[in-house]
Amino acid sequence: MATLDARLAPGFEFLRIAGGFRRIMKTELGQEQLCARCNEPWPMDPEFFKITGRSVGYECKACIQERKRK
């Protein structure tokens, strides 16, 4: 378990969502997820992450768009 704790940002916990683990923090505004690419916390909703059915993307939409442009 020590290896999992080393990858966590302070205040975030691992949650298993549809076959993968996400770094989630519960705030007064709802749940926030850390983007796997930029490591910035964003609200876990369709405006910031690709959500299909029960699955939530690892990267925020801004990082996906940046990667597509390159």
PyMOL Python script that loads the backbone (N, CA, C, O; Angstrom):
from pymol import cmd

cmd.read_pdbstr("""\
ATOM      1  N   MET A   1       0.808  -1.196   0.000  1.00  0.00           N
ATOM      2  CA  MET A   1       0.000   0.000   0.000  1.00  0.00           C
ATOM      3  C   MET A   1       0.856   1.266   0.000  1.00  0.00           C
ATOM      4  O   MET A   1       0.371   2.329  -0.387  1.00  0.00           O
ATOM      5  N   ALA A   2       2.085   1.179   0.415  1.00  0.00           N
ATOM      6  CA  ALA A   2       2.957   2.354   0.452  1.00  0.00           C
ATOM      7  C   ALA A   2       3.188   2.926  -0.937  1.00  0.00           C
ATOM      8  O   ALA A   2       3.309   4.143  -1.081  1.00  0.00           O
ATOM      9  N   THR A   3       3.252   2.081  -1.972  1.00  0.00           N
ATOM     10  CA  THR A   3       3.462   2.592  -3.319  1.00  0.00           C
ATOM     11  C   THR A   3       2.263   3.391  -3.806  1.00  0.00           C
ATOM     12  O   THR A   3       2.428   4.364  -4.542  1.00  0.00           O
ATOM     13  N   LEU A   4       1.053   2.995  -3.405  1.00  0.00           N
ATOM     14  CA  LEU A   4      -0.134   3.759  -3.785  1.00  0.00           C
ATOM     15  C   LEU A   4      -0.132   5.118  -3.091  1.00  0.00           C
ATOM     16  O   LEU A   4      -0.448   6.132  -3.713  1.00  0.00           O
ATOM     17  N   ASP A   5       0.225   5.146  -1.799  1.00  0.00           N
ATOM     18  CA  ASP A   5       0.240   6.399  -1.063  1.00  0.00           C
ATOM     19  C   ASP A   5       1.254   7.383  -1.626  1.00  0.00           C
ATOM     20  O   ASP A   5       1.028   8.591  -1.569  1.00  0.00           O
ATOM     21  N   ALA A   6       2.364   6.895  -2.169  1.00  0.00           N
ATOM     22  CA  ALA A   6       3.395   7.770  -2.711  1.00  0.00           C
ATOM     23  C   ALA A   6       2.900   8.521  -3.944  1.00  0.00           C
ATOM     24  O   ALA A   6       3.385   9.614  -4.236  1.00  0.00           O
ATOM     25  N   ARG A   7       1.946   7.952  -4.667  1.00  0.00           N
ATOM     26  CA  ARG A   7       1.438   8.606  -5.876  1.00  0.00           C
ATOM     27  C   ARG A   7       0.262   9.529  -5.596  1.00  0.00           C
ATOM     28  O   ARG A   7      -0.177  10.250  -6.492  1.00  0.00           O
ATOM     29  N   LEU A   8      -0.251   9.524  -4.388  1.00  0.00           N
ATOM     30  CA  LEU A   8      -1.396  10.362  -4.062  1.00  0.00           C
ATOM     31  C   LEU A   8      -0.976  11.792  -3.760  1.00  0.00           C
ATOM     32  O   LEU A   8       0.045  12.033  -3.115  1.00  0.00           O
ATOM     33  N   ALA A   9      -1.758  12.711  -4.225  1.00  0.00           N
ATOM     34  CA  ALA A   9      -1.562  14.103  -3.834  1.00  0.00           C
ATOM     35  C   ALA A   9      -2.245  14.286  -2.479  1.00  0.00           C
ATOM     36  O   ALA A   9      -3.211  13.577  -2.196  1.00  0.00           O
ATOM     37  N   PRO A  10      -1.792  15.189  -1.648  1.00  0.00           N
ATOM     38  CA  PRO A  10      -2.424  15.382  -0.342  1.00  0.00           C
ATOM     39  C   PRO A  10      -3.913  15.683  -0.475  1.00  0.00           C
ATOM     40  O   PRO A  10      -4.311  16.555  -1.247  1.00  0.00           O
ATOM     41  N   GLY A  11      -4.719  14.967   0.271  1.00  0.00           N
ATOM     42  CA  GLY A  11      -6.164  15.181   0.245  1.00  0.00           C
ATOM     43  C   GLY A  11      -6.905  14.340  -0.770  1.00  0.00           C
ATOM     44  O   GLY A  11      -8.134  14.286  -0.732  1.00  0.00           O
ATOM     45  N   PHE A  12      -6.200  13.678  -1.680  1.00  0.00           N
ATOM     46  CA  PHE A  12      -6.847  12.856  -2.692  1.00  0.00           C
ATOM     47  C   PHE A  12      -6.793  11.392  -2.292  1.00  0.00           C
ATOM     48  O   PHE A  12      -5.885  10.970  -1.576  1.00  0.00           O
ATOM     49  N   GLU A  13      -7.754  10.629  -2.751  1.00  0.00           N
ATOM     50  CA  GLU A  13      -7.782   9.198  -2.505  1.00  0.00           C
ATOM     51  C   GLU A  13      -8.053   8.475  -3.811  1.00  0.00           C
ATOM     52  O   GLU A  13      -8.634   9.046  -4.734  1.00  0.00           O
ATOM     53  N   PHE A  14      -7.635   7.226  -3.891  1.00  0.00           N
ATOM     54  CA  PHE A  14      -7.906   6.406  -5.076  1.00  0.00           C
ATOM     55  C   PHE A  14      -9.323   5.880  -5.007  1.00  0.00           C
ATOM     56  O   PHE A  14      -9.744   5.360  -3.974  1.00  0.00           O
ATOM     57  N   LEU A  15     -10.064   6.011  -6.098  1.00  0.00           N
ATOM     58  CA  LEU A  15     -11.385   5.407  -6.232  1.00  0.00           C
ATOM     59  C   LEU A  15     -11.397   4.565  -7.492  1.00  0.00           C
ATOM     60  O   LEU A  15     -10.908   5.000  -8.535  1.00  0.00           O
ATOM     61  N   ARG A  16     -11.948   3.371  -7.408  1.00  0.00           N
ATOM     62  CA  ARG A  16     -12.045   2.514  -8.582  1.00  0.00           C
ATOM     63  C   ARG A  16     -13.322   2.872  -9.327  1.00  0.00           C
ATOM     64  O   ARG A  16     -14.420   2.759  -8.783  1.00  0.00           O
ATOM     65  N   ILE A  17     -13.171   3.305 -10.579  1.00  0.00           N
ATOM     66  CA  ILE A  17     -14.306   3.694 -11.414  1.00  0.00           C
ATOM     67  C   ILE A  17     -14.201   2.963 -12.739  1.00  0.00           C
ATOM     68  O   ILE A  17     -13.268   3.194 -13.508  1.00  0.00           O
ATOM     69  N   ALA A  18     -15.150   2.086 -13.006  1.00  0.00           N
ATOM     70  CA  ALA A  18     -15.275   1.392 -14.296  1.00  0.00           C
ATOM     71  C   ALA A  18     -13.946   0.855 -14.817  1.00  0.00           C
ATOM     72  O   ALA A  18     -13.514   1.214 -15.912  1.00  0.00           O
ATOM     73  N   GLY A  19     -13.308   0.008 -14.046  1.00  0.00           N
ATOM     74  CA  GLY A  19     -12.106  -0.661 -14.514  1.00  0.00           C
ATOM     75  C   GLY A  19     -10.807   0.102 -14.355  1.00  0.00           C
ATOM     76  O   GLY A  19      -9.770  -0.357 -14.834  1.00  0.00           O
ATOM     77  N   GLY A  20     -10.826   1.239 -13.704  1.00  0.00           N
ATOM     78  CA  GLY A  20      -9.598   1.994 -13.505  1.00  0.00           C
ATOM     79  C   GLY A  20      -9.641   2.759 -12.199  1.00  0.00           C
ATOM     80  O   GLY A  20     -10.706   2.918 -11.602  1.00  0.00           O
ATOM     81  N   PHE A  21      -8.495   3.231 -11.756  1.00  0.00           N
ATOM     82  CA  PHE A  21      -8.424   4.009 -10.528  1.00  0.00           C
ATOM     83  C   PHE A  21      -8.292   5.483 -10.869  1.00  0.00           C
ATOM     84  O   PHE A  21      -7.556   5.856 -11.783  1.00  0.00           O
ATOM     85  N   ARG A  22      -9.004   6.309 -10.138  1.00  0.00           N
ATOM     86  CA  ARG A  22      -8.944   7.757 -10.317  1.00  0.00           C
ATOM     87  C   ARG A  22      -8.569   8.392  -8.987  1.00  0.00           C
ATOM     88  O   ARG A  22      -8.924   7.877  -7.927  1.00  0.00           O
ATOM     89  N   ARG A  23      -7.847   9.519  -9.044  1.00  0.00           N
ATOM     90  CA  ARG A  23      -7.496  10.259  -7.839  1.00  0.00           C
ATOM     91  C   ARG A  23      -8.577  11.307  -7.620  1.00  0.00           C
ATOM     92  O   ARG A  23      -8.687  12.272  -8.376  1.00  0.00           O
ATOM     93  N   ILE A  24      -9.372  11.105  -6.577  1.00  0.00           N
ATOM     94  CA  ILE A  24     -10.567  11.904  -6.327  1.00  0.00           C
ATOM     95  C   ILE A  24     -10.454  12.618  -4.981  1.00  0.00           C
ATOM     96  O   ILE A  24      -9.935  12.067  -4.011  1.00  0.00           O
ATOM     97  N   MET A  25     -10.953  13.863  -4.942  1.00  0.00           N
ATOM     98  CA  MET A  25     -11.079  14.598  -3.689  1.00  0.00           C
ATOM     99  C   MET A  25     -12.521  15.073  -3.586  1.00  0.00           C
ATOM    100  O   MET A  25     -13.085  15.602  -4.544  1.00  0.00           O
ATOM    101  N   LYS A  26     -13.100  14.880  -2.426  1.00  0.00           N
ATOM    102  CA  LYS A  26     -14.459  15.366  -2.191  1.00  0.00           C
ATOM    103  C   LYS A  26     -14.365  16.760  -1.598  1.00  0.00           C
ATOM    104  O   LYS A  26     -13.723  16.965  -0.567  1.00  0.00           O
ATOM    105  N   THR A  27     -15.015  17.726  -2.261  1.00  0.00           N
ATOM    106  CA  THR A  27     -15.012  19.112  -1.800  1.00  0.00           C
ATOM    107  C   THR A  27     -16.447  19.546  -1.538  1.00  0.00           C
ATOM    108  O   THR A  27     -17.384  18.784  -1.776  1.00  0.00           O
ATOM    109  N   GLU A  28     -16.619  20.764  -1.051  1.00  0.00           N
ATOM    110  CA  GLU A  28     -17.973  21.272  -0.793  1.00  0.00           C
ATOM    111  C   GLU A  28     -18.761  21.464  -2.089  1.00  0.00           C
ATOM    112  O   GLU A  28     -19.991  21.512  -2.059  1.00  0.00           O
ATOM    113  N   LEU A  29     -18.073  21.572  -3.220  1.00  0.00           N
ATOM    114  CA  LEU A  29     -18.746  21.726  -4.511  1.00  0.00           C
ATOM    115  C   LEU A  29     -18.997  20.401  -5.213  1.00  0.00           C
ATOM    116  O   LEU A  29     -19.654  20.374  -6.254  1.00  0.00           O
ATOM    117  N   GLY A  30     -18.487  19.295  -4.665  1.00  0.00           N
ATOM    118  CA  GLY A  30     -18.637  17.976  -5.285  1.00  0.00           C
ATOM    119  C   GLY A  30     -17.293  17.285  -5.383  1.00  0.00           C
ATOM    120  O   GLY A  30     -16.365  17.615  -4.645  1.00  0.00           O
ATOM    121  N   GLN A  31     -17.183  16.327  -6.290  1.00  0.00           N
ATOM    122  CA  GLN A  31     -15.939  15.576  -6.447  1.00  0.00           C
ATOM    123  C   GLN A  31     -15.040  16.233  -7.478  1.00  0.00           C
ATOM    124  O   GLN A  31     -15.501  16.712  -8.514  1.00  0.00           O
ATOM    125  N   GLU A  32     -13.740  16.247  -7.175  1.00  0.00           N
ATOM    126  CA  GLU A  32     -12.738  16.721  -8.120  1.00  0.00           C
ATOM    127  C   GLU A  32     -11.787  15.577  -8.422  1.00  0.00           C
ATOM    128  O   GLU A  32     -11.483  14.760  -7.553  1.00  0.00           O
ATOM    129  N   GLN A  33     -11.325  15.527  -9.655  1.00  0.00           N
ATOM    130  CA  GLN A  33     -10.405  14.481 -10.087  1.00  0.00           C
ATOM    131  C   GLN A  33      -9.118  15.123 -10.567  1.00  0.00           C
ATOM    132  O   GLN A  33      -9.140  16.188 -11.185  1.00  0.00           O
ATOM    133  N   LEU A  34      -7.992  14.474 -10.282  1.00  0.00           N
ATOM    134  CA  LEU A  34      -6.707  14.942 -10.790  1.00  0.00           C
ATOM    135  C   LEU A  34      -6.530  14.426 -12.213  1.00  0.00           C
ATOM    136  O   LEU A  34      -6.715  13.237 -12.472  1.00  0.00           O
ATOM    137  N   CYS A  35      -6.179  15.300 -13.119  1.00  0.00           N
ATOM    138  CA  CYS A  35      -5.870  14.898 -14.486  1.00  0.00           C
ATOM    139  C   CYS A  35      -4.569  14.102 -14.467  1.00  0.00           C
ATOM    140  O   CYS A  35      -3.609  14.504 -13.809  1.00  0.00           O
ATOM    141  N   ALA A  36      -4.528  12.984 -15.177  1.00  0.00           N
ATOM    142  CA  ALA A  36      -3.345  12.135 -15.204  1.00  0.00           C
ATOM    143  C   ALA A  36      -2.187  12.787 -15.942  1.00  0.00           C
ATOM    144  O   ALA A  36      -1.036  12.397 -15.748  1.00  0.00           O
ATOM    145  N   ARG A  37      -2.468  13.763 -16.778  1.00  0.00           N
ATOM    146  CA  ARG A  37      -1.409  14.392 -17.569  1.00  0.00           C
ATOM    147  C   ARG A  37      -0.874  15.668 -16.929  1.00  0.00           C
ATOM    148  O   ARG A  37       0.335  15.807 -16.745  1.00  0.00           O
ATOM    149  N   CYS A  38      -1.756  16.596 -16.589  1.00  0.00           N
ATOM    150  CA  CYS A  38      -1.305  17.886 -16.051  1.00  0.00           C
ATOM    151  C   CYS A  38      -1.304  17.934 -14.519  1.00  0.00           C
ATOM    152  O   CYS A  38      -0.790  18.887 -13.933  1.00  0.00           O
ATOM    153  N   ASN A  39      -1.868  16.923 -13.875  1.00  0.00           N
ATOM    154  CA  ASN A  39      -1.950  16.836 -12.408  1.00  0.00           C
ATOM    155  C   ASN A  39      -2.660  18.032 -11.783  1.00  0.00           C
ATOM    156  O   ASN A  39      -2.335  18.432 -10.665  1.00  0.00           O
ATOM    157  N   GLU A  40      -3.613  18.597 -12.487  1.00  0.00           N
ATOM    158  CA  GLU A  40      -4.446  19.675 -11.958  1.00  0.00           C
ATOM    159  C   GLU A  40      -5.788  19.090 -11.540  1.00  0.00           C
ATOM    160  O   GLU A  40      -6.321  18.234 -12.244  1.00  0.00           O
ATOM    161  N   PRO A  41      -6.352  19.528 -10.409  1.00  0.00           N
ATOM    162  CA  PRO A  41      -7.678  19.057 -10.016  1.00  0.00           C
ATOM    163  C   PRO A  41      -8.772  19.800 -10.778  1.00  0.00           C
ATOM    164  O   PRO A  41      -8.734  21.025 -10.900  1.00  0.00           O
ATOM    165  N   TRP A  42      -9.743  19.052 -11.288  1.00  0.00           N
ATOM    166  CA  TRP A  42     -10.884  19.609 -12.014  1.00  0.00           C
ATOM    167  C   TRP A  42     -12.154  18.957 -11.509  1.00  0.00           C
ATOM    168  O   TRP A  42     -12.127  17.800 -11.088  1.00  0.00           O
ATOM    169  N   PRO A  43     -13.284  19.683 -11.544  1.00  0.00           N
ATOM    170  CA  PRO A  43     -14.553  19.054 -11.159  1.00  0.00           C
ATOM    171  C   PRO A  43     -14.827  17.839 -12.043  1.00  0.00           C
ATOM    172  O   PRO A  43     -14.600  17.875 -13.253  1.00  0.00           O
ATOM    173  N   MET A  44     -15.309  16.784 -11.433  1.00  0.00           N
ATOM    174  CA  MET A  44     -15.560  15.549 -12.181  1.00  0.00           C
ATOM    175  C   MET A  44     -16.946  15.621 -12.819  1.00  0.00           C
ATOM    176  O   MET A  44     -17.908  15.026 -12.334  1.00  0.00           O
ATOM    177  N   ASP A  45     -17.018  16.368 -13.923  1.00  0.00           N
ATOM    178  CA  ASP A  45     -18.256  16.475 -14.683  1.00  0.00           C
ATOM    179  C   ASP A  45     -17.939  16.555 -16.173  1.00  0.00           C
ATOM    180  O   ASP A  45     -16.778  16.733 -16.543  1.00  0.00           O
ATOM    181  N   PRO A  46     -18.950  16.426 -17.038  1.00  0.00           N
ATOM    182  CA  PRO A  46     -18.714  16.368 -18.486  1.00  0.00           C
ATOM    183  C   PRO A  46     -18.071  17.617 -19.079  1.00  0.00           C
ATOM    184  O   PRO A  46     -17.554  17.561 -20.195  1.00  0.00           O
ATOM    185  N   GLU A  47     -18.088  18.731 -18.374  1.00  0.00           N
ATOM    186  CA  GLU A  47     -17.456  19.942 -18.888  1.00  0.00           C
ATOM    187  C   GLU A  47     -15.929  19.802 -18.908  1.00  0.00           C
ATOM    188  O   GLU A  47     -15.269  20.390 -19.765  1.00  0.00           O
ATOM    189  N   PHE A  48     -15.364  19.031 -17.975  1.00  0.00           N
ATOM    190  CA  PHE A  48     -13.914  18.919 -17.838  1.00  0.00           C
ATOM    191  C   PHE A  48     -13.351  17.554 -18.210  1.00  0.00           C
ATOM    192  O   PHE A  48     -12.198  17.471 -18.634  1.00  0.00           O
ATOM    193  N   PHE A  49     -14.130  16.472 -18.064  1.00  0.00           N
ATOM    194  CA  PHE A  49     -13.668  15.120 -18.364  1.00  0.00           C
ATOM    195  C   PHE A  49     -14.648  14.425 -19.294  1.00  0.00           C
ATOM    196  O   PHE A  49     -15.851  14.682 -19.244  1.00  0.00           O
ATOM    197  N   LYS A  50     -14.133  13.545 -20.142  1.00  0.00           N
ATOM    198  CA  LYS A  50     -14.983  12.744 -21.012  1.00  0.00           C
ATOM    199  C   LYS A  50     -15.644  11.666 -20.144  1.00  0.00           C
ATOM    200  O   LYS A  50     -14.963  10.846 -19.528  1.00  0.00           O
ATOM    201  N   ILE A  51     -16.970  11.682 -20.106  1.00  0.00           N
ATOM    202  CA  ILE A  51     -17.731  10.730 -19.298  1.00  0.00           C
ATOM    203  C   ILE A  51     -18.676   9.972 -20.224  1.00  0.00           C
ATOM    204  O   ILE A  51     -19.519  10.567 -20.897  1.00  0.00           O
ATOM    205  N   THR A  52     -18.522   8.654 -20.246  1.00  0.00           N
ATOM    206  CA  THR A  52     -19.397   7.810 -21.060  1.00  0.00           C
ATOM    207  C   THR A  52     -19.921   6.680 -20.185  1.00  0.00           C
ATOM    208  O   THR A  52     -19.144   5.872 -19.677  1.00  0.00           O
ATOM    209  N   GLY A  53     -21.220   6.625 -20.011  1.00  0.00           N
ATOM    210  CA  GLY A  53     -21.801   5.583 -19.162  1.00  0.00           C
ATOM    211  C   GLY A  53     -21.272   5.696 -17.751  1.00  0.00           C
ATOM    212  O   GLY A  53     -21.479   6.710 -17.085  1.00  0.00           O
ATOM    213  N   ARG A  54     -20.584   4.654 -17.288  1.00  0.00           N
ATOM    214  CA  ARG A  54     -20.003   4.650 -15.949  1.00  0.00           C
ATOM    215  C   ARG A  54     -18.524   5.025 -15.968  1.00  0.00           C
ATOM    216  O   ARG A  54     -17.895   5.073 -14.911  1.00  0.00           O
ATOM    217  N   SER A  55     -17.964   5.289 -17.121  1.00  0.00           N
ATOM    218  CA  SER A  55     -16.532   5.534 -17.263  1.00  0.00           C
ATOM    219  C   SER A  55     -16.221   7.030 -17.272  1.00  0.00           C
ATOM    220  O   SER A  55     -16.967   7.833 -17.832  1.00  0.00           O
ATOM    221  N   VAL A  56     -15.110   7.380 -16.643  1.00  0.00           N
ATOM    222  CA  VAL A  56     -14.617   8.763 -16.626  1.00  0.00           C
ATOM    223  C   VAL A  56     -13.197   8.741 -17.173  1.00  0.00           C
ATOM    224  O   VAL A  56     -12.400   7.884 -16.792  1.00  0.00           O
ATOM    225  N   GLY A  57     -12.873   9.676 -18.063  1.00  0.00           N
ATOM    226  CA  GLY A  57     -11.544   9.725 -18.658  1.00  0.00           C
ATOM    227  C   GLY A  57     -10.451  10.039 -17.653  1.00  0.00           C
ATOM    228  O   GLY A  57     -10.714  10.643 -16.613  1.00  0.00           O
ATOM    229  N   TYR A  58      -9.220   9.629 -17.961  1.00  0.00           N
ATOM    230  CA  TYR A  58      -8.060   9.892 -17.106  1.00  0.00           C
ATOM    231  C   TYR A  58      -7.561  11.323 -17.262  1.00  0.00           C
ATOM    232  O   TYR A  58      -7.124  11.951 -16.297  1.00  0.00           O
ATOM    233  N   GLU A  59      -7.633  11.829 -18.495  1.00  0.00           N
ATOM    234  CA  GLU A  59      -7.120  13.161 -18.792  1.00  0.00           C
ATOM    235  C   GLU A  59      -8.265  14.152 -18.942  1.00  0.00           C
ATOM    236  O   GLU A  59      -9.357  13.794 -19.383  1.00  0.00           O
ATOM    237  N   CYS A  60      -8.002  15.409 -18.570  1.00  0.00           N
ATOM    238  CA  CYS A  60      -9.018  16.444 -18.749  1.00  0.00           C
ATOM    239  C   CYS A  60      -9.157  16.755 -20.248  1.00  0.00           C
ATOM    240  O   CYS A  60      -8.272  16.433 -21.042  1.00  0.00           O
ATOM    241  N   LYS A  61     -10.255  17.371 -20.614  1.00  0.00           N
ATOM    242  CA  LYS A  61     -10.512  17.671 -22.018  1.00  0.00           C
ATOM    243  C   LYS A  61      -9.488  18.637 -22.600  1.00  0.00           C
ATOM    244  O   LYS A  61      -9.167  18.552 -23.786  1.00  0.00           O
ATOM    245  N   ALA A  62      -8.968  19.557 -21.783  1.00  0.00           N
ATOM    246  CA  ALA A  62      -7.952  20.504 -22.266  1.00  0.00           C
ATOM    247  C   ALA A  62      -6.676  19.766 -22.669  1.00  0.00           C
ATOM    248  O   ALA A  62      -6.070  20.091 -23.690  1.00  0.00           O
ATOM    249  N   CYS A  63      -6.266  18.780 -21.879  1.00  0.00           N
ATOM    250  CA  CYS A  63      -5.056  18.006 -22.206  1.00  0.00           C
ATOM    251  C   CYS A  63      -5.280  17.154 -23.455  1.00  0.00           C
ATOM    252  O   CYS A  63      -4.367  16.990 -24.264  1.00  0.00           O
ATOM    253  N   ILE A  64      -6.473  16.619 -23.615  1.00  0.00           N
ATOM    254  CA  ILE A  64      -6.791  15.822 -24.803  1.00  0.00           C
ATOM    255  C   ILE A  64      -6.699  16.701 -26.047  1.00  0.00           C
ATOM    256  O   ILE A  64      -6.115  16.294 -27.052  1.00  0.00           O
ATOM    257  N   GLN A  65      -7.274  17.911 -25.988  1.00  0.00           N
ATOM    258  CA  GLN A  65      -7.224  18.828 -27.129  1.00  0.00           C
ATOM    259  C   GLN A  65      -5.791  19.247 -27.443  1.00  0.00           C
ATOM    260  O   GLN A  65      -5.413  19.342 -28.610  1.00  0.00           O
ATOM    261  N   GLU A  66      -4.993  19.497 -26.407  1.00  0.00           N
ATOM    262  CA  GLU A  66      -3.594  19.885 -26.613  1.00  0.00           C
ATOM    263  C   GLU A  66      -2.818  18.750 -27.291  1.00  0.00           C
ATOM    264  O   GLU A  66      -2.022  18.995 -28.198  1.00  0.00           O
ATOM    265  N   ARG A  67      -3.049  17.524 -26.855  1.00  0.00           N
ATOM    266  CA  ARG A  67      -2.357  16.373 -27.439  1.00  0.00           C
ATOM    267  C   ARG A  67      -2.764  16.175 -28.901  1.00  0.00           C
ATOM    268  O   ARG A  67      -1.931  15.804 -29.728  1.00  0.00           O
ATOM    269  N   LYS A  68      -4.038  16.420 -29.227  1.00  0.00           N
ATOM    270  CA  LYS A  68      -4.513  16.269 -30.609  1.00  0.00           C
ATOM    271  C   LYS A  68      -3.899  17.322 -31.534  1.00  0.00           C
ATOM    272  O   LYS A  68      -3.662  17.049 -32.710  1.00  0.00           O
ATOM    273  N   ARG A  69      -3.639  18.530 -31.005  1.00  0.00           N
ATOM    274  CA  ARG A  69      -3.057  19.598 -31.821  1.00  0.00           C
ATOM    275  C   ARG A  69      -1.614  19.319 -32.195  1.00  0.00           C
ATOM    276  O   ARG A  69      -1.146  19.787 -33.233  1.00  0.00           O
ATOM    277  N   LYS A  70      -0.902  18.569 -31.374  1.00  0.00           N
ATOM    278  CA  LYS A  70       0.532  18.315 -31.627  1.00  0.00           C
ATOM    279  C   LYS A  70       0.742  17.238 -32.637  1.00  0.00           C
ATOM    280  O   LYS A  70       1.883  16.908 -32.959  1.00  0.00           O
TER     281      LYS A  70
END
""", "prot")
cmd.dss("prot")
cmd.show_as("cartoon", "prot")
cmd.util.cbc("prot")
cmd.orient("prot")
